[in-house]
Amino acid sequence: MGSHGIRDRVAIVGMGCTPFGEHWDKSVDDLVIDSTTEALASAGVAVDDVDAFWLGTMGSGVSGLTLSRPLHLDYKPVSRLENMCATGSEAFRNACYAVASGAYDTVMAVGVEKLKDSGFSGLTMSPPPGDGTAVELTAPAMFSLLAPAYREKYGVDEQEMKDVLTRIAWKNHKNGALNPRAQFKREVSKEVICNSPLIAGQLGIFDCSGVSDGSAAAMIVRAEDAHEYTDKPIYVKALSFVAGPANGPIDPEYDYTSFEEVVRSSQDAYAQAGIEDPRAELALAEVHDCFTPTELVLMEDLGFAERGTAWKEVLAGTFDLDGELAVNPDGGLKSFGHPIGASGLRMLFECWLQLRHEAPAERQITNDKKLGLTHNLGGAPGECVSFVSVVGAEPSD
Amino acid sequence: MSGVLSYGTYVPYYRLQRSAIAAALGTPSGKGSRAVASSDEDTTTMAVEAGRVAMRGLADGVAPGAVYFATADPAYLDKTNATAIHVALALPDDTAAYDMVGSVRSGVGALRAALDAKQPTLAVLSDLRTGLAGGNDERDGGDAAAAIVCGPGSDEAPVLAELVASASVTAEFMDRWRVPGARSSTVWEERFGGHAYAPLAEQALTDALKAADTTPDGLDHLIVTGPQARGVRAALAKSGARPEAVVDDLSATVGNTGTAHPGLLLSSVLDAAEPGALIALVVLADGADVLVFRATDALAQHRASPSVAQWIASGRDDLDYQRFLTWRESLVREGPRRPDPVSPAGPPRCVESSGSSGSSGAAAPSAAPATCRRHVSA
């Protein structure tokens, strides 16, 4: 028994990522064709040479046919996965295991979501028939509960908290302004952010991530074969996924200042990757900033800051692009929106660029660290799933 | 000896000041405020709240043999609403549950039926009163619920107020009505209602006091209530009761809660009545019903908590009239660009309501409400 991981057994040898945004002129088919074409070209592989596919999408299609039809696949295995907002990461995780098991040589993980076709604001779900007792809160409402809970627990006053949340949004938009694939490609002033109309609790519109369409894809092969495809493969160091017991909302002990699922999945991932001090060892972290207080809490849950101190670290610029640990250097969900199935692979795409030193110069991280982390959260405080991966530019010693 | 064994009330949190209506519509300003059920409340949820208070006041192991739910504004037609109250109160499945819905008079009817029962019986009276914007019903109405467990007393559940006499007069006339599906009631001219109700009230009260072997000035508390304000005033004027015996009708703080009002006012009296106090409850609705109670020594140890006065004091009275109209669907506003909430589905609700039978109720935290418990552990 145990979580052993597949450290350095598989590697990413090609990736693609579409621009994220309101793609009124593109279908789901168009988006997956764009991302997979780029990923195949990046690895120098023809689609017929891919042995199996994993497609992550929450609601933009069902079954493997969602991918096999537009790609004209020649009777290949295609799995379609869903794991809430961690869907894209889940497609990647399962694809990696398939290669590590020896079942396939060359596989592709694809994530896609086309949210803008729904006509609704925010995310929508089609829950299974229920008894009517499920809590019906919007995502902003559920995540807004983090802010007052954190304030009360750590004695942060309301204005200080507003400044902290504002700075997180400001930082991510500042990074996104340097990213041609982002949905929002411009900086937003702190004044505009903190005066934006309130959506839920203390959260204004700029505390919330956008709604967009997008797709991203990754080519995965055995690590020993990786150099046949690229000089700079990215090695998979850790993959951890946790589904919590989902009893937070009815547990009087749950205080809305932490995601235990994130704590557990990050500890598991660090053990797999042999990381002892994530803040010191990671070159970058792409985390699930669905709302600004989420990113604040994640800094502590992922071990980047001591409990009760992340708010000070945020204000001090620790997680800025040029800070001690760059968090969301691509602009995060804040700048990209959150096309569910695509987000996890979009985060991985930033690690791919950064660790290969292929990011645009204005946002290329220049330290000599070789590890990147992606983190995906699905659900809401107290009832969620969490995914953490660690990838690296070099095999371990 | 039969009578009240336990009781509880619920007054929703929000109050609409009558001056807010006047300010919006340019109508003459009324005094005080009315209680308003929130957008996520209906007569069933308010009934559950009141029922919880009443059940808390009942000794462990005493379960009502039946639930009678009375309201003029049921959440469902055709389907029984009392079953939802039954499951929310976690009553045993051999407790019967029935609705008495559609008219204001069903409130006192449920109370009478519970008082006549041979075993403890829960009468839950709940109403959500509304009417067209600017009308009397909107201004004078109120939303609330009262739950009263009645039956023969026992050592575990002593009688708090003994029923000493009752009387009823039934009359068919067109003073107030609402056809199914209509948004508001049609009410005949005020003076006609006053004319119609006065003799009915006099007849029923006379009969009841005679049966109780007392006179009007022997009453310590006199409640007269009904949707026809002029008839109520006339009945009070002619009652012969001492002025200090007349019970505050809560019009200044809660409004007239229709079907629930007899239960709410009776509860407000039980909150403070001395042992031995003689209480007459007169309800004028499509006739007249009178119930005469005598408070017992047990009452002082079994008063409801919260009391009616505590509910009233715990509300907030700054509700916007526009919001009130929106909640009542009188003001049709653009909704959020979001899908409509999903309605409950039949089979999951059936499975998850079956609690103790089957495995789904097993690993529940004891603090969780019944419905959550089943939902979470499924």
Interface residues (C-beta under 8 A of the other chain):
Chain A: G119 F120 S121 G122 T124 P127 P128 P129 G130 D131 G132 T133 A134 E136 T138 A246 N247 I250 D251 P252
Chain B: P336 R337 R338 P339 P341 V342 S343 P344 A345 P347 P348 R349 V351 E352 S353 P365 A367 A368 T371 C372 R374 H375 V376
